[in-house]
């Protein structure tokens, strides 16, 4: 019954207005990193894949009922992340009700965020998403899977996911820094081709959420 309640809640909110949000979490990490990234991704998607997302992303706390207003929420940063019990419960209900959480490690978050993900679904493990998954296929093709945007330690980029009944509900992008590639060109001085690759991968994520 509780899952049905949250499904009805998420369907009765402005979810279909295609508004997305940045997660403001606790723990001391810089949740506000990459301030131009989501606005640029929205602009790119609206121009190239026919979405109608509100141009200014919202900000939402993980324990807020407003979480259910957004089909996609984005969490990023470089440091510590902590979810309390109420936030864990709210995030779990949000994901079970059809929401989608994208966590983009901005380098330095990995050791913290994995513990918090485990709190949400303790009986489900993050699994690496194969390159043939739909999220890498359309509208833009990434035959090798998640692209590399920033080098950092030189490790290969990896996309991990949590699947509930074969549905991807949480995406964790690691050693990639998609959000840095979405930022204004002068922020990281990324070549145009790298920024385009990051934005196309972001468009694939948004397309996957809105069409599945």
C-alpha positions as CSV (number, residue, x, y, z in Angstrom):
1,X,0.0,0.0,0.0
2,X,2.8,2.4,0.9
3,X,4.4,1.9,-2.6
4,X,1.0,2.6,-4.2
5,X,0.7,5.8,-2.2
6,X,4.0,7.1,-3.3
7,X,3.3,6.1,-6.9
8,X,0.1,8.2,-6.8
9,X,1.9,11.0,-5.1
10,X,4.6,11.1,-7.8
11,X,2.0,11.0,-10.5
12,X,0.0,13.8,-8.9
13,X,2.9,16.2,-8.7
14,X,4.4,18.4,-11.5
15,X,6.6,15.5,-12.6
16,X,5.3,15.7,-16.2
17,X,6.3,19.4,-16.4
18,X,9.8,18.0,-16.9
19,X,11.5,19.9,-14.1
20,X,14.8,18.4,-12.8
21,X,16.6,19.2,-9.5
22,X,20.0,19.2,-7.8
23,X,20.2,17.4,-4.5
24,X,21.3,19.5,-1.5
25,X,22.7,16.9,0.9
26,X,24.4,17.0,4.4
27,X,27.8,15.9,5.4
28,X,30.0,18.8,4.4
29,X,30.5,17.9,0.7
30,X,30.1,20.6,-1.9
31,X,26.6,19.7,-3.2
32,X,26.7,23.0,-5.1
33,X,29.7,22.1,-7.3
34,X,29.4,22.7,-11.0
35,X,26.7,25.4,-10.9
36,X,26.5,25.8,-14.6
37,X,26.3,22.1,-15.5
38,X,22.6,21.4,-15.1
39,X,21.4,24.6,-16.8
40,X,23.7,23.8,-19.7
41,X,22.5,20.2,-19.9
42,X,18.9,21.4,-19.9
43,X,19.6,23.9,-22.7
44,X,21.3,21.2,-24.7
45,X,18.5,18.7,-24.3
46,X,15.8,21.2,-25.1
47,X,17.6,22.2,-28.2
48,X,18.6,18.7,-29.4
49,X,16.3,16.0,-28.1
50,X,13.0,17.9,-28.0
51,X,12.6,18.0,-24.2
52,X,10.8,20.9,-22.6
53,X,12.6,21.0,-19.3
54,X,12.3,24.2,-17.2
55,X,15.5,26.1,-17.8
56,X,16.4,26.7,-14.2
57,X,16.9,23.5,-12.2
58,X,15.4,23.3,-8.7
59,X,17.2,22.4,-5.5
60,X,15.8,19.7,-3.3
61,X,16.8,18.1,0.0
62,X,16.8,14.3,0.1
63,X,14.2,14.2,2.9
64,X,11.8,16.6,1.4
65,X,8.4,15.6,0.0
66,X,9.2,17.9,-2.9
67,X,11.6,15.2,-4.2
68,X,8.6,13.5,-5.7
69,X,8.1,16.4,-8.0
70,X,11.1,15.6,-10.2
71,X,11.6,12.6,-12.5
72,X,15.4,13.2,-12.4
73,X,17.6,14.4,-9.5
74,X,21.3,15.0,-9.7
75,X,23.8,14.7,-6.9
76,X,27.4,15.7,-7.2
77,X,30.4,17.0,-5.3
78,X,33.9,16.2,-4.1
79,X,33.5,15.3,-0.5
80,X,31.4,13.7,2.3
81,X,27.8,12.8,1.9
82,X,25.5,11.7,4.7
83,X,21.8,10.6,4.6
84,X,19.9,10.4,7.9
85,X,17.3,7.7,8.4
86,X,14.4,9.9,7.2
87,X,16.3,10.8,4.1
88,X,17.1,7.2,3.4
89,X,13.5,6.3,3.7
90,X,12.4,9.2,1.5
91,X,15.0,8.4,-1.2
92,X,14.0,4.7,-1.2
93,X,10.3,5.6,-1.6
94,X,11.1,8.1,-4.4
95,X,13.1,5.5,-6.4
96,X,10.5,2.8,-5.9
97,X,7.8,5.2,-7.0
98,X,9.5,5.9,-10.4
99,X,12.1,8.6,-9.6
100,X,15.7,8.5,-10.8
101,X,18.8,9.5,-8.9
102,X,22.0,10.3,-10.9
103,X,25.1,10.6,-8.8
104,X,28.1,12.0,-10.6
105,X,31.4,11.7,-8.6
106,X,33.2,15.0,-9.1
107,X,36.4,13.3,-7.9
108,X,36.7,12.5,-4.2
109,X,33.1,11.4,-3.4
110,X,33.5,7.7,-4.0
111,X,34.6,6.6,-0.6
112,X,31.6,8.3,1.0
113,X,28.7,7.9,-1.4
114,X,28.9,4.1,-1.7
115,X,28.1,3.7,2.0
116,X,25.1,6.0,1.7
117,X,23.8,4.2,-1.4
118,X,24.0,0.9,0.6
119,X,21.7,2.5,3.2
120,X,19.0,3.0,0.7
121,X,18.9,-0.5,-0.6
122,X,21.0,-2.7,1.7
123,X,20.1,-5.9,-0.1
124,X,20.9,-4.6,-3.6
125,X,24.4,-4.2,-4.9
126,X,25.7,-1.6,-7.4
127,X,26.5,-3.3,-10.7
128,X,28.5,-2.1,-13.6
129,X,26.2,-1.2,-16.5
130,X,27.3,-2.9,-19.7
131,X,28.0,-0.9,-22.8
132,X,25.1,-2.5,-24.6
133,X,22.5,-1.0,-22.2
134,X,19.9,1.3,-23.7
135,X,21.3,4.3,-21.8
136,X,24.4,4.2,-24.0
137,X,22.5,3.6,-27.3
138,X,20.1,6.5,-27.9
139,X,19.7,9.1,-29.0
140,X,23.5,9.1,-29.2
141,X,25.7,6.0,-29.5
142,X,28.4,5.2,-27.0
143,X,29.5,1.8,-28.1
144,X,32.3,1.7,-25.4
145,X,29.9,2.8,-22.6
146,X,30.5,5.8,-20.4
147,X,32.9,8.4,-21.9
148,X,36.0,9.7,-20.2
149,X,35.7,13.5,-19.6
150,X,38.4,14.3,-17.1
151,X,41.5,12.2,-16.5
152,X,42.1,12.5,-12.7
153,X,43.8,9.2,-11.8
154,X,43.7,7.9,-15.3
155,X,41.3,5.1,-14.3
156,X,38.7,4.0,-16.8
157,X,35.2,5.6,-16.5
158,X,32.5,3.3,-15.0
159,X,28.8,3.6,-14.8
160,X,27.2,1.7,-12.0
161,X,23.5,1.2,-11.4
162,X,20.9,-0.1,-9.0
163,X,18.2,-2.1,-10.6
164,X,14.8,-2.7,-9.1
165,X,12.8,-5.4,-11.0
166,X,15.1,-4.9,-13.9
167,X,14.5,-1.2,-14.0
168,X,17.5,1.2,-13.6
169,X,16.6,3.6,-10.8
170,X,20.0,4.9,-9.7
171,X,23.0,5.7,-11.9
172,X,26.4,6.3,-10.4
173,X,29.0,7.7,-12.8
174,X,32.6,7.3,-11.6
175,X,36.0,8.5,-12.9
176,X,34.2,10.4,-15.7
177,X,33.1,13.8,-14.4
178,X,30.1,14.4,-16.7
179,X,29.1,17.5,-14.8
180,X,32.5,19.1,-15.4
181,X,31.9,18.6,-19.1
182,X,28.5,20.1,-18.9
183,X,29.9,23.3,-17.3
184,X,30.5,26.6,-19.2
185,X,33.5,26.2,-21.6
186,X,35.8,28.6,-19.6
187,X,35.3,26.8,-16.3
188,X,37.5,23.7,-17.2
189,X,38.7,24.7,-20.6
190,X,37.6,21.4,-22.0
191,X,37.9,21.0,-25.8
192,X,34.6,21.4,-27.7
193,X,34.6,17.7,-28.6
194,X,34.9,16.6,-25.0
195,X,32.1,19.0,-23.9
196,X,29.9,17.7,-26.7
197,X,30.6,14.1,-25.7
198,X,29.6,14.9,-22.1
199,X,26.4,16.7,-23.1
200,X,25.4,13.9,-25.5
201,X,25.8,11.3,-22.7
202,X,23.8,13.6,-20.4
203,X,21.1,13.8,-23.1
204,X,21.0,10.0,-23.2
205,X,20.4,9.8,-19.5
206,X,17.6,12.3,-19.7
207,X,16.1,10.6,-22.7
208,X,16.2,7.2,-21.0
209,X,14.3,8.6,-17.9
210,X,11.6,10.4,-19.9
211,X,11.0,7.5,-22.3
212,X,11.1,4.4,-20.1
